[in-house]
Amino acid sequence: MQYNTKINVGGYQLFFQTFGSGEPTVVFESGGECGADSLANLAQETQLFTRALIYDRAGLGQSDPAPRPRTIQSAVSDLHTLLHTARIPGPYLLVGHSFGGLILRLYAAQNLPEVAGLVLLDVPHPEQSLRELQLLPLPLSQEPAALRAFRRAITAEWMNPFHNREGFDKAASAAQITATGQLGDLPLIVITAGKDESEDGFPPEIASRLAEDWLAMQRELVGLSSNGTHLIAVESTHAIQDCQPELVVEVIRKLVEKLRS
């Protein structure tokens, strides 16, 4: 069964869809500036063995805009209100892509009793942009254009909440996440993309340094739980849900079966 509606979460409405039935409910969280449809393919497959939910965050897709700037805590509060006001039954198995995984990481930390597990799809460190800036060489007048553009983009991403379409304050959000600590023995699966996406003309030695740090940060994510697992999606770039959807669905299915047993 499929159900589509909007629900008031405190002055604005969020659009959501549920698919299928059964426990746990798999709650999908899309990447930055992406609506519910970016993970709809996973929800359609997941409904074959349990209930699935996708939704548009404030200001995306069919959802109303919210006051800006926002933080990840704002998004966590929205999701919590949506799930409980709409009476979506728990427990929740949370699956987040990219920036959406940061939202679910904070949600899990603040609501552990109602969370059955967490799956993170190529999710960045909360201080990703800051750490990347620290790894870059000092600006030079003759540096490659791709490097200059990258530095400008991640600087704006870190310092300007209105640089991203959702109006998230990334620095304030990072502080909220890092203050939460560990996740105990929560079942946690971190899936990392195995293919690089460096821009043409980007210095390969710097790209290699950033890739090594990215992998180190992925291992840090695994360490958030004493029950963490790390998988490499060897055929995927960042959008693992598009490159290897069958891998993600199989991970979800196995985790659902394990939780039920």
Buried (B, 14 or more C-beta within 10 A) or exposed (E): EEEEEBBEBEEBBBBBBBBBEBBBBBBBBBBBBBBBBBBBBBBBBBBEBBBBBBBBBBBBBBBBEBEBBBBBBBBBBBBBBBBEEBEBEBBBBBBBBBBBBBBBBBBBBBBEEBBBBBBBBBBBBBBBBBBBBEEBEEEEEEBBEBBEEBBEEBBBBBBEBEBBEBBBBBBBBBBBBEEBEEBEEBBBBBBBBBEEEBEEEBBEEBBEBBEEBBEEBBEEBBEBBEBBBBBBBEEBBBBBBBBBBEBBBEBBBEBBEEBEE
